[in-house]
Amino acid sequence: MRITVISDTHGDFETLYRIVEQNKNSDQFIHLGDGENEFQDIQSAFYGLPFIFIKGNNDWGNYPQNLVTKLGGKNFYMCHGHRFERSKMKEFLAATAISNGCDIALFGHTHVPYNDYENGILLFNPGSASLPRGGNRPTYGVIEISDNGTINAKHIIIDF
């Protein structure tokens, strides 16, 4: 299974469009918030592709603020991340994922890419596709889960 993970597009429809266009072979697209307007448009532009949207602190629609779901045989906890105290975000995310029986926690909000394990939970932040912070370039993420359950998560630098 191939999952494309995007966050914090903040109105940049063109970048979101190009990410989806270049990853149409993905089995799932996940947007982790702060991009509600362009997400609605992208769903129309790519009708039929599987999308999940998580509500961010700059979104106002009727979307979930967090979600637990199974993809590729792994349980995912997804949130934007703005409800967690930044100084302890990783610990809280891992604990929340564990309490929900999840293997992977996806989050955005910081605009900084992150890909590491905390207490056995893969914590993955795709960074920001439009407004990166911390000297990073714009990024999104791809998570591939093999048939034997191996997880390969990576960041893709946006250079278009």
C-alpha positions in Angstrom: 0.0 0.0 0.0 1.2 3.5 -0.9 -0.1 6.5 1.1 0.6 10.1 0.2 0.6 12.4 3.3 0.3 16.2 2.9 -0.2 19.0 5.4 -0.3 22.7 5.8 -1.0 23.8 2.2 -2.6 27.0 3.4 -4.5 27.9 0.2 -1.9 26.6 -2.3 -4.1 24.7 -4.6 -1.5 24.5 -7.4 1.1 22.7 -5.2 -1.5 20.3 -3.8 -2.7 19.6 -7.4 0.8 18.8 -8.6 1.4 16.5 -5.6 -1.8 14.5 -6.3 -1.1 14.5 -10.0 2.4 13.1 -9.5 1.1 10.4 -7.0 -2.1 9.3 -8.7 -0.9 5.7 -8.2 -1.2 6.1 -4.4 -3.8 3.9 -2.6 -4.7 6.7 -0.2 -4.2 10.4 0.2 -4.2 12.0 3.6 -4.3 15.8 4.2 -3.5 16.6 7.9 -5.1 20.0 7.9 -4.8 23.7 7.2 -5.9 23.4 3.7 -9.6 22.9 3.7 -10.5 25.1 0.7 -8.0 23.6 -1.7 -8.7 20.1 -0.4 -12.4 20.5 -1.4 -11.3 21.6 -4.8 -8.8 18.7 -5.2 -11.5 16.2 -4.4 -13.5 17.5 -7.3 -10.5 17.7 -9.6 -9.5 14.1 -8.8 -12.9 12.6 -8.3 -12.7 8.9 -7.4 -9.3 9.0 -5.7 -9.4 8.1 -1.9 -8.9 11.1 0.3 -9.0 11.7 4.0 -8.9 15.2 5.5 -8.2 16.1 9.1 -9.3 19.4 10.4 -6.5 21.9 11.3 -6.6 25.0 13.4 -7.2 27.1 10.3 -10.1 25.0 9.0 -13.8 25.5 9.8 -15.6 22.7 8.0 -17.2 19.6 9.4 -14.1 17.3 9.3 -12.7 15.1 12.1 -10.1 16.6 14.4 -8.5 13.2 14.8 -9.1 9.8 13.2 -8.1 6.2 13.9 -8.2 3.9 10.9 -6.6 0.8 9.4 -4.6 1.1 6.2 -2.3 -1.6 4.8 -2.8 -3.7 7.9 -1.5 -1.0 10.2 -3.6 1.1 12.6 -3.1 4.9 12.1 -3.8 7.7 14.5 -4.2 11.0 12.6 -4.5 14.6 13.8 -3.3 18.1 12.9 -1.3 18.4 16.1 -2.4 21.8 17.3 -4.1 20.4 20.4 -0.9 19.0 21.8 1.6 21.0 23.8 4.6 21.5 21.5 7.2 20.8 24.1 5.7 17.3 24.8 4.0 16.7 21.4 5.9 13.6 20.5 5.3 11.9 23.9 1.6 12.8 23.8 1.2 11.6 20.2 2.9 8.3 21.0 0.8 7.8 24.1 -2.4 8.7 22.3 -1.5 6.3 19.5 -0.8 3.5 21.9 -4.0 4.1 23.8 -5.9 3.8 20.5 -4.1 0.6 19.5 -2.2 2.3 16.7 1.2 1.6 15.0 1.6 5.0 13.3 0.8 8.6 14.3 0.5 11.2 11.6 0.5 14.9 12.5 1.1 18.3 10.9 0.9 21.8 12.3 4.6 22.4 13.0 5.5 22.8 9.3 8.6 20.8 10.0 9.2 17.2 8.6 9.6 14.5 11.2 10.1 10.7 10.8 11.1 8.7 13.9 9.9 6.3 16.5 8.7 7.1 20.0 7.9 4.2 22.3 7.5 1.9 19.3 5.2 4.2 17.4 6.2 5.7 14.1 5.6 9.4 14.4 5.4 11.1 10.9 4.9 14.7 10.0 5.1 15.4 6.3 6.2 19.0 6.8 4.5 21.8 5.0 3.9 21.6 1.2 3.7 25.4 1.0 5.0 27.2 4.1 8.0 25.2 5.5 9.7 26.3 8.8 13.0 25.7 10.4 15.1 26.2 7.2 13.4 23.2 5.5 12.2 23.1 2.0 8.6 22.3 1.1 7.8 18.6 1.6 5.1 16.0 1.7 5.4 12.4 2.7 5.0 8.9 1.2 4.4 5.8 3.4 4.7 2.4 1.8 3.5 -0.7 3.6 4.7 -4.0 2.1 2.7 -7.2 2.1 4.8 -8.5 5.0 4.1 -5.3 7.1 7.3 -3.5 6.6 6.9 0.3 6.8 8.9 2.7 4.7 8.2 6.3 5.4 10.0 9.1 3.6 9.8 12.8 2.8 9.7 14.1 -0.7 11.1 17.6 -1.4 8.9 19.7 -3.6 11.0 21.2 -6.4 8.5 22.1 -9.0 
